[in-house]
Amino acid sequence: MRTLFEERGEEIAAVILEPVCGNMGCVPPAEGYLEGLREITQRYGTVLIFDEVMTGFRLARGGAQERYGVVPDMTCLGKIIGGGLPVGAFGGKREIMEQVAPSGPIYQAGTLSGNPLAMTAGLATLRATSEPGFYERLEELGERWRRGMQEVAGEGDVPFTINQVGSMASIFFTGGAVTNFDSAARSDTKAFKDFFWHMLRCGIYLAPSQYEAGFISSAHSEEDFEKTFEAAREWFVKASAEAGRS
């Protein structure tokens, strides 16, 4: 990014990214990366946009930008702000938002803008997340998921790693750290497919793609976790035994 901006920085209007990637699985930013982007974009007057559709209200009440202490110029949010109902929002610094009608010349509207059902669900979600200890509990649940999955995976010898940031997590069937798309793409997707179908038969529904992040909910119970870990343990033990026979 530094090289690109040195070459063409004056031409770049905006940079948009997921502060924690979710569309190749959960992949957190390298230390200093978001801070570096903020410094570069400020220097060139480029608008920095965080796509917090997955991370907003999930990694913290203020999203990834609160968690990492990096404030973008604009933010995009999705259905999490409506408790899962179809709703989206964008916001940003005053000088940008004043360009949007009715204050400014940029027209933005939609058939479902301000939909009463979605707004009611959104208000309920905001009230729930403002309860004392809500995010501390969510953080504990994310850690519980990571530790539990690591423990059961350790009972087999299938290459496995897990990334977790708060209540956002992904399992990868690959050895070594997953820090970018290249390392995520080394995952054994056939193993994931087999794992997915095994878990589904056990009553555990996971995202059906190796490259989709998973999310822990405040509604998940210890019973839910134990059922999930036991089903995963069965698969890891079985898969290791079959690999040994082959």
Sequence and secondary structure as in RCSB ss.txt:
>XXXX:A:sequence
MRTLFEERGEEIAAVILEPVCGNMGCVPPAEGYLEGLREITQRYGTVLIFDEVMTGFRLARGGAQERYGVVPDMT
CLGKIIGGGLPVGAFGGKREIMEQVAPSGPIYQAGTLSGNPLAMTAGLATLRATSEPGFYERLEELGERWRRGMQ
EVAGEGDVPFTINQVGSMASIFFTGGAVTNFDSAARSDTKAFKDFFWHMLRCGIYLAPSQYEAGFISSAHSEEDF
EKTFEAAREWFVKASAEAGRS
>XXXX:A:secstr
 HHHHHHHGGG  EEEE SSB TTS B   TTHHHHHHHHHHHHT EEEEE TTTBTTTBTTHHHHHHT   SEE
EE GGGGTTSS  EEEE HHHHTTBTTTSSB    TTTT HHHHHHHHHHHHHHTSTTHHHHHHHHHHHHHHHHH
HHHTTS S  EEEEETTEEEEESSSS   SHHHHTTS HHHHHHHHHHHHHTT    SSTTS EE  TT  HHHH
HHHHHHHHHHHHHHHHHHHH 
